[in-house]
Amino acid sequence: MLDITTTGQDLTIDDVRAAHARIKPYIHNTPVLTSTYLNGVTGAELFFKCENFQKAGAFKVRGASNAVFGLSDEQAKNGVATHSSGNHALSLSYAAGRRGIPCHVVMPRTAPQAKKDAVKGYGGIITECEPSTTSRETVFAEVQAATGAEFVHPYNDARVIAGQGTCSLELIEEISDLDCVVAPIGGGGMISGTCLTLSNLAPHVKIYAAEPDQADDAARSFRAGHIIADDAPVTVADGLKVPLKENTWHFVSQFVEDVLTASEQEIIDAMKLTWQRLKIVMEPSCAVPLAVILKNPDVFAGKRVGVIVTGGNVDLDKLPWIKG
Amino acid sequence: MLDITTTGQDLTIDDVRAAHARIKPYIHNTPVLTSTYLNGVTGAELFFKCENFQKAGAFKVRGASNAVFGLSDEQAKNGVATHSSGNHALSLSYAAGRRGIPCHVVMPRTAPQAKKDAVKGYGGIITECEPSTTSRETVFAEVQAATGAEFVHPYNDARVIAGQGTCSLELIEEISDLDCVVAPIGGGGMISGTCLTLSNLAPHVKIYAAEPDQADDAARSFRAGHIIADDAPVTVADGLKVPLKENTWHFVSQFVEDVLTASEQEIIDAMKLTWQRLKIVMEPSCAVPLAVILKNPDVFAGKRVGVIVTGGNVDLDKLPWIKG
């Protein structure tokens, strides 16, 4: 059984299949949407895997559910705990709620109010920290010591990575002959799960990570050949501010074709374009893949491209293209 | 063959089936979405038929495509023409474009810029009128006289009604045992198509029309037993300002269970709630059904309710819950 001591390199495709069987009662097999217009402007065939329609509004419920429902009763008895900029927090709260155990969450005081409300709505217990990696980790250690809860890291956790791998499992079951898949990269959980699944089941599919220019630590890490971590980068794509860790670096360094970046304005434009044309509500982070696809026709034109739309938890009162 | 002289009472379920076969290459069989949260707050089981994901962004492409592709080459040679507050205009432009014939559109100068741009994007030729029923009909007569184009009314047209009936045909094929269906009502095209299909194939399903308090001419008509038409009502649900006509009145008067209304604030709240929870971009008009469901638990709680989400063509720069 996977636990907190399992590393990224221990993972196999069987862990993804086991995760899928375990979490199926608690997640949606989300739809894949297409747009003739967006195919026209990119010159590619785009297949949007809509995890914004996922339970708790984000793909992170896959990894969180795999972690929560993989615990023994003894491991689960003090509940679970995590730190997160938002979606992992509410996903873990959702999964813990379904299992009937407490979920302790450390999140930045600056996180969108919509995300804090959603965590509370799912029964999560919030402790606030400052909006930096350093503060988050310090406050979290205090919470964990006080509760004895099982730590489920938002991404640097083999159980979580195996859970995220179920997303591309569903995608390649539904859409055949993809040439590549593009997903946003923050800490690298989704990209790592995607690598785990595709490197085993569809190794010809190239995997691109998409990142904001203003939080491009993964791109710099990829080129340098070792992890470079920034403390508290500033970007509209607020789900992508966290750095790579050893378990996700294992996958990024081995299986990612390239890490491509986009400016804040390119991300906002791609976000608005998706809302206009796909008619879906999605987070700024989810727009980074379309932004890099629009920017790099040499890479994507003529290709069949899977795009992971990672989440839809947006503060609708603060849309980045409307000046407040 | 149906043409402009066919009346609502001539229509049979065979016309809906013929429409579905005719338009299938040009439309999507749109997905049905559900939300545990929205089921919780309404006490009902809601099934949202997402025509906001339809080609051209609205259900109106069903009726428009049925009209355009049902024309003989002789009838089609001067193109088609219509007046519309928006979605029928771009749907007819889309269908005419697929057939390769011109589409002339009279639309109010006050229509959202996003809708005007979309009509032009599909190749429609726009002539503007004042935002009143009277002005629209006067300007349209001039355009039709000048072009000789075939008139396809946005809703008071049997071909259009038969096309709109394909939406609930798909809905009942996918979702069994519905107790009722709720759709917005403006001119009554969608409601009439829904009545045509369900009164034949699922006569036990009750049909509710949902309307803004501030454009409640259908509700007043329903209670009075004859058509009452308002000139230029003002509501955020800009797709629902037009009055019933004889072909839609035929269905509304015979097959609708009730016409329920909601205030502007109730519509805006329901719209925002849907964006937050279903993660879809939809027009204010589409929120009127959820608004009346939230307002009338005595009617809907405990029921399996189909909800027609009619369109997703919104000006994203002017959202009604954000003060500009």
Interface residues (C-beta under 8 A of the other chain):
Chain A: P31 L33 N52 F53 G57 A114 K272 W275 Q276 L278 K279 I280 V281 M282 G312 L316 D317 L319 W321 I322
Chain B: P31 L33 N52 F53 G57 A114 K272 W275 Q276 L278 K279 I280 V281 M282 G312 L316 D317 L319 W321 I322
